[in-house]
Amino acid sequence: MREANASGRPPLSLLVAAFAAVYVIWGSTYLAIKFAIETLPPFLMAGGRFLIAGSILYLWARGAERPSWIHWRTSLIVGALLLLIGNGSV
């Protein structure tokens, strides 16, 4: 990664590359959902996506401090809303 310039801001090319990566990755999610629900029921497909993402996050966060019960409760609420409203309404 390149160093920040004298003002502490990252180079413009790095910002453009990061924006492009988010744009392509996030945008391709909806295209993948469109093709996946042609062969899988929507909630099964969404559950599989969350299972894969959760497994990756678990492996990444294994060495970190364990979350408190309040964090688990908040995560459960957010996850349920994402599953039921975010993917359920697609």
Steps between C-alpha positions, in 0.01 A plus 500: 500500500624848421580757764268791570611836367615790718142599589430151635253419222537181298579535129204558270579184304466292818163658578375438146618136513330444836177657374512289183553182704202577725289593198577175312480266801183655644337531159576141405317379810162591353586338168602183684173506698302534177663191348503299825127532572427343162627168641473537880220623725580858610532433872717190447730699275514790747564263789786340308653840431480595866644165607799543270552863606466412868749217468754728334448767768532240775833376363621858466394602854609189692791675668303810600333563834170315544186712449270572793138385516387851406704475179342161425150637556561800275655280232202264513256788448701647212545157339130422522408835346752451219370152426129576523487850355818538295502167319139405554378799304729451198 
